[in-house]
Amino acid sequence: MWRRLWYAHAYRTGRTPWDTGVTPPEVVDLIEGSDALQPGRALDLGCGTGTNVAYLARHGWTATGVESDARAFDAAERRLRGANGARVFRGDVTRLADLPVDGPFDLALDIGCFHSVAPAGRDGYASGVAARTMPGATLFVFAFASGAGRMAVGVTPREMRDRFAPWFEPVGRIAGTQPLGAAWYRLRRVA
């Protein structure tokens, strides 16, 4: 509960350093790089103000965002107004079954959401994502290292592997630059 209050306060005061309005280069490389994914259906978990939902839609994806914070959700709706192939729902990423978020998705993107989900909700998050992705789908997650920063958020590489098993297998990890220990985790949905 305190995490939601903290995020609500951050969006209310405009102190959201994670919501830059710029798609990270790691995502750009995933979508436009030499080994780019083919456009399909994408799910952005904890989409904030919709920056990456809009980016994906501009690059041929049918993109759906999920956001729990009211201010961020409203901003995402405004940003996505008139964007073909883009939509956003307000709700809890640990309870995807409560939302009209139908799969299967080819890509699930999470830029800093999973690492702030309370441990008790992480299994619901993982099973919800698994239920909405197809075999071969990519799960691409940016997460802080466990214990990094001032907030009690974060994950370990082992948790990323174990929490998403048996549905996903790790296929890559890109070290982040800030904060120390942060990383991009790439997992592939298995049959």
C-alpha positions, 0 to 999 in steps of 0.5 A: 500500500505504501508503494502506491501512495508513494507513486501517487505522491510522486505523480502529483508533485511531478517528481517522476525521474523514471518517466522521462518521456523518452523510450530507453535505447535498450527498448529501441534496439529491441524494436529497431535494432539489427535483431529487431522483434517483428511487430505484433501485440505488446503489453506494457506493464506499469506503463506510466504516462504511455511513452512506450505504448505510443512508441510501440504503436508508432512502430507497427505494434498493437500496444496495450498499457496497464497503469494503476496510478490515476494521474499517470493513467490520465496522462497516458490516455491523453498521450494515446488519444488518436494513436492507432493500435494503442490503448491503456487500462487502469488496474493492478499488474498483479491482477491482470485477470480483472482487466480486459487485457486479452492475449496472447501477446508477443512482447511484455515490456516492464520498465521499472514496475516488477521491481516495486511489486510487493513480494506477495504480489509477484507470483500473481504478476508472473502467472498473469503475464504467462497466461497472456503471452504466447510461446516464443514471446519476449518478456523484457524487464528493467529492474533495480537490484535488490536493496539498491536505492532508498526504497525497498525495491529490487530483484536478483537475477536468481529471482527473475529466473525462478519467479518466471519459471516454468513459463519463461527462460532467461535468454539475456541480461544487459547491465544497467548504468543507474542505479548500481546493479540495475539490469535489463532482463530478457526472457522467452516464453516456453511452450 
